[in-house]
Amino acid sequence: MRRRRPLSLTAAVLIALTAATAAGCAADESGDGAGGGGGGGGDKIAFLMPDIASPRYELYDSPLFEARMKELCGDCEVIYNNANADASRQQQQANSALAQGVSAIVIDPVDSNAAAGIVNTARAQGVPVIAYDRPVLGTPPDYYISFDNEAIGESIGRSLIEELEAGGAEGGLLQVNGSPTDAAAGLIKQGIHNAIDDSGFELLAEYDTPDWQPAKAQEWVGGQITRFGDGIAGVVAANDGTGGGAIAAFKAAGVEVPPVTGNDFEVAAAQRIASGDQFNTISKPIKIVAEAAAEVTWQFLQGEEPAGETTLFDTPAQLFEPTVVTADNLAEVVASSEQLTAAEVCTAQYAAACEALGIADAG
C-alpha cells in the first residue's frame, strides 16, 4: 500500500537558460538545489524539468509553479533542476532531491519509461510523485497533470485537414512527431493519426524527432522535400519547434511552404502565424498546469490523496482542454494570453502582419 507524506531565443533567454543549467549542474554535484519559494524549515518540493530545447521551463513553468507554491506555503522551498534531455541526469537530480529530504517530486520526465525508477525510489521513501506535462509509464506515479495531449494531436490534425480541403489541396502529408522517449509525444502522435488516417490525404512519411530537436526535424523534412517534391500538401508537426524546423527546411530548399502545424504557442510560432509561414499552433496556458500542479502538491503535503478527474496510464489525472490558434483567432488569443504579449509578437519585422490581423502593434 502506498504511503503518502504531509522563437529564436534572445540573448537574455540564452543567458537565463545557461544560468539555470549551471545551477542544475551545481545541484547535481553538491546537493544544493536552486532556491525556491521560501525557507525557514518548511517542506521542500523538487520540480524537475526535462530539457532546454524549449525556453518554456525557465521562462514560465518553473517561476509560475514556484509563485503558486509560495502563495500556498510561504516557508516551502522549491528545488528546481533541468535535465537537459539526459534521463540519467534527471535520475541523479531526483536522487539528490530525495537526499535533501523533499516531501514531494513534480517531474516532467525526459524518458517516460526510465522515470518509473524515480517513482519507485521516491515511493520507497514515502514521497509522492506528480507527473507534469508528460506521463510516467511502467510504475504509475501518484498523480498526472497535463493538457490533453491526444486531443492536441487530433485538434492540430483536423484543423490542417479542414484547411487543405477548403483550399482544394492535392498531395500527401508529412508527420513530424515528438521524441520517441516521451509518452506525451506518443499521445499527440495518436491524436494526429486519429485526425488524418481517414482524411483522404496520403501519409507520405512519418518521423519521431529525437529529443524534440528542431534541427533534426529540419534535416528529416529536407530529405522528404527532395524525395516528394511538390507532392507535399501539408506537414503535421507535433510542436512549434519541430514545425519551425519543417518550415526552415522548405525555405532552405527554395520552395513554397505548405501549411504546417505546431503546438505550444511560442512567440516565434505566433510570429510565423502572423506572417503566414505557420498555419496553426495550440494555446495551452502554462499557468493553468503549473498552478494546478502546485495545488495538487499542496494537497499531498497536507496528507490528502487528490482524486483525478480521469485516469490515464493507471494514474489519477487532470487533463485540460487545448485551444487551436490560427491567423483567424491569433489577435484574440494574444490579447487574452498571460504567456506572451503583443509587444513580444509584434516586433518591427512583424508590425505590418500584426496590423493586418488586428493585433496591437508595439513594434
Disulfide bonds with the S-S distance in Angstrom:
Cys73-Cys76 1.95
Cys346-Cys354 2.09
